[in-house]
Amino acid sequence: MSSSVFLLPKAASTGPAPSPRRGSTQSPPAAKAALPAQPPAQTERRTYLRLPAVLDQTGLNSSTLYRYKKLGLFPRPHQLGPRTVGWLQSEIDEWLASREAA
């Protein structure tokens, strides 16, 4: 049984750069360029699992999984496309950990 895994980068939230105030004592933007460059931040990857992989990891069958989802006992899938859903690997791992603790 092969499992499908989708990896999507987490969206980085970057806002517009603040503009310097009139009459401020800030150095011009060219002075900032003289500072050593910071390495690019690591982007957190989100791993989405398709239904066969979720069933394989949890040991549930599809009817039980969807019954748990309907009762709010299992993470809801995320819409990946018009006819495609997937579950976040981290949410499945948390659910499994909570089941082990119970």
C-alpha positions in Angstrom: 0.0 0.0 0.0 1.6 3.3 -1.0 0.9 6.5 0.9 0.5 9.9 -0.5 2.2 12.8 1.2 2.0 16.5 0.3 4.6 19.0 1.5 3.6 22.7 1.5 5.7 25.5 2.9 4.1 27.5 5.7 3.1 31.0 4.5 5.4 33.7 5.9 3.7 36.8 7.1 5.6 39.8 6.1 4.2 43.3 6.4 5.2 46.5 4.7 8.4 48.1 5.9 7.8 51.0 8.2 8.6 54.3 6.6 11.0 56.7 8.5 9.3 59.8 10.1 10.1 63.2 8.8 12.9 64.8 10.9 13.9 61.5 12.5 17.5 60.8 13.3 17.4 57.3 11.7 20.2 56.5 9.4 19.4 56.2 5.6 18.5 52.8 4.3 21.9 52.4 2.6 23.5 52.2 6.1 21.3 49.1 6.8 22.8 47.4 3.8 26.3 47.6 5.4 25.2 45.2 8.2 26.1 41.5 7.7 23.3 39.6 5.9 21.2 37.4 8.1 20.8 33.8 6.9 17.3 33.1 5.6 14.9 31.8 8.2 13.9 28.1 8.0 10.4 27.7 6.6 8.3 25.3 8.5 7.0 22.5 6.3 3.5 21.2 6.6 3.0 17.6 5.7 -0.4 16.6 4.5 -1.4 12.9 4.5 -4.1 11.5 2.2 -6.7 9.0 3.5 -4.7 5.8 2.8 -1.7 7.1 4.8 -3.9 8.2 7.7 -5.7 4.9 7.8 -2.3 3.1 7.7 -0.9 5.3 10.6 -3.9 5.1 12.8 -5.0 1.5 12.2 -8.6 2.7 11.7 -10.9 1.8 8.9 -12.5 4.6 6.8 -16.0 4.3 8.4 -14.6 4.6 11.9 -12.4 7.5 10.9 -15.3 9.4 9.4 -17.6 8.5 12.4 -14.9 9.9 14.8 -14.6 13.0 12.6 -18.4 13.6 12.7 -18.4 13.2 16.5 -15.4 15.7 16.8 -13.1 13.0 18.1 -10.7 13.1 15.1 -9.0 16.0 13.3 -10.9 17.5 10.4 -9.3 17.2 6.9 -8.0 20.3 5.1 -9.1 21.2 1.6 -6.1 20.9 -0.7 -7.9 21.2 -4.0 -11.5 21.2 -5.4 -11.8 17.4 -4.9 -8.8 16.7 -2.6 -8.4 16.7 1.1 -5.5 15.8 3.4 -4.8 15.7 7.1 -1.9 17.5 8.7 0.7 15.0 9.9 1.2 17.1 13.2 -2.5 16.8 14.0 -2.5 13.1 13.4 0.6 12.7 15.6 -1.1 14.7 18.4 -4.3 12.6 18.1 -2.3 9.4 18.3 -0.4 10.8 21.4 -3.6 11.6 23.1 -5.0 8.1 22.4 -1.8 6.6 23.9 -2.2 8.7 27.0 -5.8 7.6 27.6 
